[in-house]
């Protein structure tokens, strides 16, 4: 015979309607429970703001890294080929052979040199001159697709140079003006080496969006650079651009074999190791520090639930005498605390996504409100605030917030389940 037929009540299962109803009742604000309600609200806001802040900061750090990586690898090669035994006089043949390696986009012979650049205003600025063939400059899309003034068509025969927009602004130069380049490695005379000074017309002004490059790089026709830096018939290096920069190690043996001469290879990670390692360390430290916000909110859940258990001691005792098990009481307070954590986490994710999607507009608004330039590109390299959310990181933040919220409910729920109904009713 079934329990129902025998007149016995059916036991409610775990997380039943009854348990959810009691948990929801404890969450609602009542006049005499104002303090508990305030603590619950603070816990909710703390978790929401902590999760949102973590998501936004991680997205901005990812955006920084991605944008910097795009621009750094867009302007500089992924693999630098340097001659070891003799000058790179067969640069054209070596570059052609490397171009035939599977996984290589293109190989570009280059001449680099530091100079002092002077314009119409100011005392001059340091610049990096890059001697490059016109056809190769057209392959560097981040430059070729961001020409703001002029053109790089006929670059080899123009006898002019292409400079960044910030350099043009700093030196007071416009298209067609002459920029004077001064190199310490000039002609050798009986009195010593004399600096070399020569003026070049500006045929193009580019803007890649990274202030370090827009303010310091000068592209010069390859033949002109050979004359200017006394490198007739030679190239200094060959920069190799590959399809997958993260797979550059696998291409090193193939590139070395294609060179058919002793060469030294330096990849982009070795050249920028300190910079990107610093970014990674900063990102990890920020994650740990901001996690404390969620931890503090979780501690608020503990204090709020302990006060709730103390306040509801009489109710818990009555529920126990009516047949509620220790497990039911435990689950009721688990649901009460977990609800704050779950709803706060969901709200934090939504808030974080909204901020990430509008982070540049928010920056512009605060710049307008403060009437000053926030996020100065001269200090932060990029001209706008980037944000790139990563699904795995967002899931990690959500799981971390949920786990902390759940752990915070265990002790108060355990105390509620262990409450002796006789003792609770005796002192009521």
Secondary structure, 3 states (H helix, E strand, C coil): CCCCCCCCCCCCCCCCHHHHHHHHHHHCCCHHHHHHHHHHHHHHHHHHHHHHHHHHHHHHHHHHHHHHHHHHHHHCCCEEEEECCCCECCHHHHHHHHHCCCCEEEEEEEEEEEEEEECCCCCCEEEEEEEECHHHHHHCHHHHCCEEEECCCCHHHHCCEEEEHHHHHHHCCCCCCEEEEEEEEEEEECCEEEEEEEEEEEEEEECCCEHHHHCCEEEEEHHHHHHHCCCCCCECEEEEEECCHHHHHHHHHHHHHHHCCCEEEEEHHHHCHHHHHHHHHHHHHHHHHHHHHHHHHHHHHHHHHHHHHHHCHHHHHHHHHCCCCHHHHHHHHHHHHHHHHHHHHHHHHHHHHHHHHCHHHHHHHHHHHHCCCCCCHHHHCECCCCCCCCHHHHHHHHHHHHHHHHHHHHHHHHHHHCCCHHHHHHCC
